[in-house]
Amino acid sequence: MSASTAVLPPLRRDRRVQAWIVSGAVSEAGDVAWYVGLAWSAAQVASPAAAGLVMGIGALPRALFLLFGGALADRLDGRRTMIVANLGRIAVLVVAAFVVAAGQVTLPLLLTVAVVFGAVDALYNPAAGTLPRRMVQSDDLVALAAGRQLANRLAVFVGAPLGGLLVAHGGLLTVMVVDAATFGVIALVLAFVVRPRFPQPHASGHSIRRDLSAGFGYLRRDEVARTLVIAFFGLNLCVGPVLSVGLVQRVHLDGWGPAALGWFQACSGICAAAGAIVAMRWKPHRPARAGLLLLIIQAAGCVMIGSVPRLAVFVAMGMIGATAGLASALLSGAFQQTIDPAFLGRTSSIVSLSDEGLMPLAMTGFGALISLTSVPAACALLGAAFAALMVWSASRLRT
């Protein structure tokens, strides 16, 4: 079936796509519950430094293998790769559960599971990036991205308290079993329900190394694709440090307490969900440009976080959340529409590298900038750079 001749049901009646969205949300809720259980268990059996290592070590294999995973996603069938990755996750959790049942939770066990999960994520995520283009018509890609984003945000709201309840009443073993069950749900849905409608072009290189080289060559040749990747890098590396470091420092220095931090984050999450709902209906003529220009509002919110009074921080977090929900869906859909299908896996992995591999450096650098200047100055500088990058990117796009 070709994309130009296929007649597909609207998304509101597309059971195949809906099953994928719901099963992905179930798996996301299980993941969030797992990380809550992992963090709590690490705090019980290790020093604070070792517990931090458990929570952060998974980023290392993700960063190391992401590009390889992207090349593999373009070479192999993405859906089958996702199924195999989920089965691998289930196997790891089952083995770890037997170890816990037979003895006790140990630091080496937690480190091993975290590393394996990081490596599997590096294979799963790029493969998942190739699937939307094979499931729906081009005009529905923004709505699909918005639906997936909304479902995943709701899953986070469910998964965090679920993880706390599970680890409190059943320990890490129960969390492992539940997370394995959620991976089983999405693996079954991918195997028996989510049948791609359009073929996946495969990489033509004779080796993974040549495929990777071809992926970077594609970005050098295609200005629109390159601009989108640069814009995603800026989005990931500017907003993350402000929310993870700048906001925390502001709350701490002004003595607002940890409860205020939780309320700020909740405000942002609720507004992001609302933005995703709007994105499911709104179809701008140029979705990529619209998304980038909306992010200028998000940049203004980043600046406000460093200097405005407490009540106005809620406004700033609402601005950041709403534009995140709306712009992320527009940009994700535009990304799927724009990138050559043969390079989706590799390009997705390059974008993910900014979040997985470079984010720790960005946060460290932003923390150093705060130490050299102040929270208001650092937020203003990063927000201004973010806004300038979005204006530059929007000026170069025609989509």
Secondary structure, DSSP 8 states (H G I E B T S, - for coil): --TTT-----GGG-HHHHHHHHHHHHHHHHHHHHHHHHHHHHHHHS-HHHHHHHHHTTHHHHHHHHHHHHHHHHHS-HHHHHHHHHHHHHHHHHHHHHHHHHS---HHHHHHHHHHHHHHHHHHHHHHHTSHHHHS-GGGHHHHHHHHHHHHHHHHHHHHHHHHHHHHHHHHHHHHHHHHHHHHHHHHHHHHT---SS-------SSHHHHHHHHHHHHHH-HHHHHHHHHHHHHHHHHHHIIIIIHHHHHHHTT--HHHHHHHHHHHHHHHHHHHHHHTT---SSHHHHHHHHHHHHHHHHHHHTTS-HHHHHHHHHHHHHHHHHHHHHHHHHHHHHS-GGGHHHHHHHHHHHHHTSHHHHHHHHHHHHHHS-HHHHHHHHHHHHHHHHHHHHHT---
